[in-house]
Amino acid sequence: MTIESLGLEAPKMSIARIDTGASLQVQFNPAELSESLEAVYARLTVVGQSHQQMQFVNTNNLKFNLDMAYTAMAGPDALQRLLAARRFLHSLLYPRGATTVAAGGAPRVLFVWPTIISLTCVVTELKGKFTRFNSQGGPVQYTASLAIEEVRDVRILSEEVAALGTLRSGADKTSLGN
């Protein structure tokens, strides 16, 4: 039995700008969420040895790819909500009011999918596509394909990942019993 068959609405994924608190909740949860994570090793060649030594260097940032769909449903402001969602997503790839080049990075976001993910990230790529239009030529459906990458300011260890998974930011972070 699914949550939808009970007439309940599943918790929705959201993205919030950390600098301003502005947020966007998806209209529909994505059907898929792809993640990738990679350990980086230096391959050391020792003369006369039958194989390369592998020395751990670091773990690359956790990356997510997802598609978010917006449909302009009935209502006088449906198209405006669709376009506002698009503008919000675009704004995540531009600096905000920076007076210097050093302060001019794109904003960090809190990427939350309740019970699964709560991470500080940056949006590294956005591909948008309008797929349906009304009789006046206005868009009715917009799909945004996002690439999101985790950013951290502190070292994370295997024990923390084993205990917390991807619930590493905000109120979802819990103590490891220290």
N, C-alpha and C positions, 0 to 999 in steps of 0.2 A: 504494500500500500504506500503510495507517495503522498507527500505533503499537499500537492495540488489536488489529489483525489479526495482529500478531506475538506476541501474548500478553503484551505489556508494558503497564505502567501509565504514563499520561502524568503529568508533574509537576503537582502540584495547587496551586491558588491558596490563599493563606492571608492572614489578618489577624492582626497582633500588636499588643498595646498597648505603646507605647514606654515608658510609666511603670513598668509592672510586668513586662513580658516575657511575660505570659499571651498565648496564641495559639490560633487556631482554624484548622484546615485543613478545607477543604470536603470533604464526603463524595464529591461528584461535581463536576467542573469545570462552571461554567455553560455553557450552550449558546451564549449570546451575551454580549457585553460592549459596551455602548454608551459612547462618549465624546463630550464636547462641549468645545469651546474657542472663545473669542471674543475678537477684538481690539476694543478700545473706542476710538472716535474722537470728538473734539469737532468739531462741525460749525459752522464759523465763517462768518458772513454778512458779506460786504464790500459796502458800498453801491456800486451800479453794476456789480458784477461779474456775469457771466452764470451763475455757479455758486457753490456753497458750497466753501470750503476745508476739507479734512479734516486734522485734526491728531491724530496718535497720542497717546493718553493712557496706556493700559496694556493688558495682556492679562489677561483674567479667569482665575480659577483653573481648572485642568483638572478636569473632572467626569466621573465614571463612574456608570453605572446597570447593575446586574446582579441576577439572581435566583439564589439559592442554595437547593437542595433537599436536604432531609434525610429519610431514610426509616428507620424503626425496623425493621431487619433482624432475623433470628432471633438469639436470645441473651437471657440473663436481664437484661442491663443496656442493651438496645437503646433502650428508651423513655427511660431516664435520660440516655443520650448525646444523643438528640434534644432533650430538654428543656434539657440543659446548654448545647448549642449556641445554643438560643434565648435563654437567660439571658445568655450571653456577649455576643451581639449587642445585647441590650437594654442591657447595662452600658456599651456604647460611646457612649451618648447621655446619660449622667449624669456629674456631677462625682465625683471620688474624694477623700474625706476632706479636703475643703477647709475651712480655718478662717476664710477671708475670701471675700467675694464676688469679689474680683479674681482669686483663685487657683482659683475654682470652675468652670473650664471643663471640658467633656467631654474625654476623653483623645485625644491624637494616636495614630494607628495607622500601622503600616508595612503597606502594601498590596502584596503580592507575587504576581505570576503569573510563574513562572520563564520567562526569556528575553524577556518582553514588558514587564513593569511592576515597578518597585520604587520606590514613592513614599511620602512622609510625607503622611498625609491625616487628615481627620476624617470621621466618618459624620454626614451631615446629615439623613438620613431613613431610617426603617426601616418597612416595611409587611410584616406577617407574615400567613400564612394557613395554617390547618390544613385539609388536603384529604381525608384518609382517616382512618377510625377502626376500631379492632378491636372484637371482640364484647363487650368489657367497657366500651366507650365511650372508651378511651384513644386518643390520637392516634397515627397510624402514619406520617403524612407531614406535613411542615412546609416551607413555602416562604417564604423571606425575600427581599424586594425591597429592595435597598440603594441609596442615593444616597451617593456618596463624593466628597469634594472635596479636591484637593491643597492643602496649606499649605506656605509657604516662608518662611524667615527671611532669605534673601539673594536678591539680584537674579539672575535667570537670563537669559541672552542667547541670541540666535538661533543662534550658533555652538555653544553647549553643547547645545541641543536637537537641532541637526543631527548632532552627534557621539554623543550619549548617548540621544536619544529620551526614553522614560519610565523609563529605568534611572538614576534620580537620587538614590537613597538607599541607604545601607548599603554592603555589599561590592561591589555592582554598579557603583558609581561609579568611573570610570577617569579618568586624566589626559588632558588635551587636548594634551599634548606641550609644555607650557610649561616 
